Amino acid sequence: MQFPVVNDKLAAQIRQSEIDFLASRIESIAERDGNPEGVEIRSFGKATAFYIRTMPWSLFNSVKGLTAAEEDQIGEWVRFYRERDRDFQVDVDPYHCSPRLLAALRANGLGQTAFHSVLYGLPLPEPPTPPSNIEIIEIREQTHFDAYAEIHCLGSGMPLSAKPHFINNNIGLLNRSGWKLFLALLDNVPAGVAAMHIGGNVASCALAATAPDFRNRGIQTALLRHRLNAAHEAGCRLVAAQAAFGSVSQNNMERTGFRIAWTRSIWSLI
């Protein structure tokens, strides 16, 4: 399959795949009895604002899908977060951006604070062969979910006492439509995890982590290749991903065949 060039149509697919997987993940948290984490999802035109009361991290308190058509609604979602006393970030992509939109963001007290890479790759037809001491398994039962949550917890820099939080807020992805969860074993010891969301013919790589003691051992490269092949098996034509600009994650993706689609501008209140 030939690598597609980035145009408006491809950019729209890549960006929508990210919005879809984040919405699905956050909705799975909201669906817990009584919505104990205080999830809210609001639409402002084509833009979507995500908020989780108990999770102050920027991924869960962000505005995605912003276009020039929403410049008159910026003040509405700024108030949405201010009323909840929550810091947030806004993704600004070259796709459907304009000088007036950037001026409107500045007029509402926002400024650029970071960059983020948006990447895309092609599904891998041939099953990859990982190093002999690495095994990748798909998590289908709760018996493996304890290890998944522990690695996700440690890989995120959280103490093990926070593991119940990771279990409660990720268990909804297990066997959820569109989601695949993977566990990597190094010498038969759980070492890394990763997830993939499939929407239509586009797969999104998401939620990857490696336990600190097992980093720089090829775990994430093996998980990336496994997901690329899983995307092929699911009939996908494209795989999307995101990573901090110039990060180890971005480098791993590029070595696995991903290309940078564009560099995203991250805006926050300043």
C-alpha positions in Angstrom: 0.0 0.0 0.0 1.4 3.4 -1.0 1.9 6.0 1.8 -0.8 8.7 1.4 0.1 12.3 1.3 -1.3 14.6 3.9 -4.2 16.7 2.5 -7.4 18.0 4.1 -9.2 14.7 3.7 -6.5 12.7 5.4 -6.0 15.3 8.1 -9.7 15.2 8.9 -9.6 11.4 9.3 -6.5 11.5 11.5 -7.9 14.2 13.8 -11.4 12.6 14.0 -9.8 9.2 15.0 -8.2 10.9 17.9 -11.4 12.6 19.0 -13.3 9.3 18.7 -10.9 7.3 20.8 -10.7 10.0 23.5 -14.5 10.3 23.6 -14.9 6.6 23.8 -12.4 6.3 26.7 -13.9 9.2 28.7 -17.4 7.9 28.1 -16.4 4.6 29.5 -15.4 6.4 32.7 -18.7 8.4 32.7 -20.7 5.1 32.4 -19.6 3.9 35.9 -22.5 3.9 38.3 -23.3 7.5 39.4 -20.5 9.0 37.2 -18.2 9.1 40.3 -15.3 10.9 38.5 -17.5 13.8 37.4 -17.1 13.4 33.7 -18.6 16.1 31.4 -18.4 16.3 27.6 -19.6 19.4 25.8 -19.8 20.3 22.1 -19.1 23.8 21.0 -19.8 23.8 17.2 -17.4 21.1 15.9 -15.1 21.4 18.9 -15.4 19.0 21.8 -14.5 20.0 25.4 -13.7 17.2 27.8 -13.7 17.5 31.6 -13.1 15.0 34.4 -13.5 16.5 37.9 -11.2 14.0 39.7 -8.5 14.0 37.0 -6.7 17.3 36.6 -4.4 16.1 33.8 -4.5 18.0 30.5 -5.5 15.0 28.3 -8.8 14.7 30.2 -9.4 18.5 30.3 -8.9 19.5 26.7 -10.6 21.0 23.7 -10.3 19.0 20.5 -11.5 19.5 16.9 -11.3 23.3 17.0 -11.8 25.0 13.6 -12.0 28.6 12.4 -15.8 28.3 12.5 -15.7 28.1 16.3 -13.9 31.4 16.9 -17.0 33.1 18.2 -17.5 30.3 20.8 -14.1 30.4 22.4 -15.4 32.4 25.3 -18.0 29.8 26.1 -15.7 27.0 26.7 -13.2 29.2 28.5 -16.1 30.0 30.9 -16.9 26.2 31.0 -13.5 25.4 32.5 -13.3 28.6 34.7 -16.6 27.7 36.3 -15.1 24.4 37.3 -11.8 25.9 38.4 -9.8 23.7 36.0 -6.8 24.3 33.9 -7.2 23.0 30.3 -5.5 22.8 27.0 -6.6 23.5 23.4 -5.4 21.6 20.4 -4.8 23.9 17.4 -4.0 22.0 14.2 -3.0 23.5 10.8 -6.1 21.9 9.4 -8.9 24.4 9.4 -6.9 27.1 11.2 -6.9 30.8 10.4 -5.2 34.0 11.6 -8.6 35.2 12.9 -8.9 32.0 15.0 -5.4 32.5 16.5 -6.3 36.2 17.2 -9.5 35.1 18.9 -7.7 32.6 21.1 -5.3 35.4 22.2 -8.2 37.8 22.8 -9.6 35.2 25.3 -6.4 35.0 27.3 -4.9 32.0 25.7 -1.3 31.5 24.5 0.7 28.8 22.9 2.5 26.7 25.6 3.7 23.6 23.8 4.0 21.5 20.6 2.8 18.0 20.0 3.4 15.6 17.1 0.6 14.0 15.1 1.7 10.9 13.2 0.3 8.4 10.8 1.4 5.0 9.5 0.3 2.1 7.4 -1.1 -1.3 8.7 1.5 -4.1 8.7 0.3 -7.1 6.6 3.0 -9.5 7.8 2.8 -10.6 11.5 5.9 -9.2 13.2 8.5 -11.3 14.9 9.5 -9.8 18.2 12.7 -10.7 20.0 12.6 -14.2 21.5 12.2 -12.9 25.1 9.2 -10.6 24.3 5.7 -11.9 24.0 2.6 -9.8 23.2 -0.8 -11.0 24.2 -4.2 -9.4 23.8 -6.0 -8.8 27.1 -9.5 -10.3 26.9 -10.1 -11.3 30.5 -9.9 -9.5 33.8 -7.2 -11.9 35.0 -4.6 -9.9 33.1 -6.1 -6.5 33.9 -4.4 -6.2 37.3 -1.0 -6.4 35.6 -2.3 -3.9 32.9 -3.4 -1.4 35.5 -0.2 -1.8 37.6 2.1 -1.1 34.6 -0.1 1.8 33.4 0.2 3.2 37.0 4.0 2.8 37.3 4.6 3.9 33.7 2.7 7.1 34.5 4.9 7.9 37.5 2.2 7.1 40.0 2.6 5.1 43.3 1.2 1.6 43.4 -1.3 2.9 45.9 -3.0 4.6 42.9 -3.5 1.2 41.1 -7.2 0.9 42.1 -7.8 4.3 40.4 -6.2 2.9 37.1 -8.3 -0.3 37.4 -11.6 1.6 38.0 -11.0 4.0 35.2 -9.7 1.7 32.5 -11.7 -1.5 33.1 -14.4 -0.1 31.0 -12.2 -0.4 27.9 -12.0 -4.2 28.4 -14.0 -5.8 25.6 -15.5 -2.3 24.7 -16.4 -1.9 21.1 -13.5 -0.7 19.0 -10.8 -1.3 21.7 -8.0 -3.7 21.9 -5.7 -3.9 24.9 -2.2 -5.6 24.8 0.2 -6.8 27.4 3.9 -7.3 26.7 5.9 -9.9 28.6 9.7 -9.7 28.9 11.1 -13.1 29.9 7.6 -14.0 31.0 7.3 -11.0 33.3 4.6 -8.3 32.6 6.6 -5.3 31.3 4.5 -3.1 29.0 1.0 -2.3 27.9 -0.6 -0.6 25.0 -4.1 0.0 23.6 -5.6 0.6 20.2 -9.0 2.0 19.1 -10.5 1.1 15.8 -13.1 3.4 14.2 -14.1 2.6 10.6 -10.9 2.0 8.6 -8.6 4.1 10.9 -6.9 2.7 14.0 -5.5 4.9 16.7 -2.5 3.9 18.9 -3.2 5.0 22.5 -2.4 4.5 26.2 1.0 2.9 26.0 3.3 2.5 29.1 6.3 0.5 30.1 7.2 -0.3 33.7 10.3 1.7 34.6 12.5 -1.3 35.2 11.9 -2.6 31.7 12.5 0.6 29.6 14.9 0.7 26.7 14.4 -3.0 26.1 12.3 -2.8 22.9 8.9 -3.3 24.6 7.2 -0.3 22.9 8.6 -1.0 19.5 7.3 -4.6 19.7 3.9 -3.3 20.9 3.7 -0.8 18.0 4.5 -3.4 15.4 1.9 -5.7 16.9 -0.7 -3.0 16.8 0.1 -2.2 13.2 -0.5 -5.8 12.3 -3.7 -5.9 14.4 -4.9 -2.9 12.4 -4.3 -4.8 9.2 -6.2 -7.8 10.5 -9.1 -5.5 11.4 -9.2 -4.2 7.8 -7.9 -0.7 8.6 -6.2 1.4 5.9 -4.5 3.9 8.2 -3.0 4.1 11.8 -2.9 7.4 13.7 -0.9 8.3 16.7 0.2 11.2 18.8 3.4 11.9 20.9 5.1 14.8 22.6 7.3 16.5 20.1 10.8 14.9 19.8 10.0 12.4 22.6 11.1 8.8 22.9 7.6 7.8 21.9 7.8 9.9 18.7 11.2 8.4 17.9 9.9 4.8 18.5 7.0 5.5 16.1 9.2 6.9 13.4 11.5 3.9 13.6 8.5 1.7 13.2 7.5 3.5 10.0 5.2 6.3 11.1 5.5 9.7 9.5 4.8 13.1 11.1 1.5 14.4 9.6 1.8 17.8 11.3 3.0 19.5 14.5 0.2 20.6 16.7 0.2 23.8 18.7 -1.0 23.5 22.3 -2.7 26.5 23.8 -3.5 27.2 27.5 -4.6 30.2 29.6 -1.7 32.5 30.4 
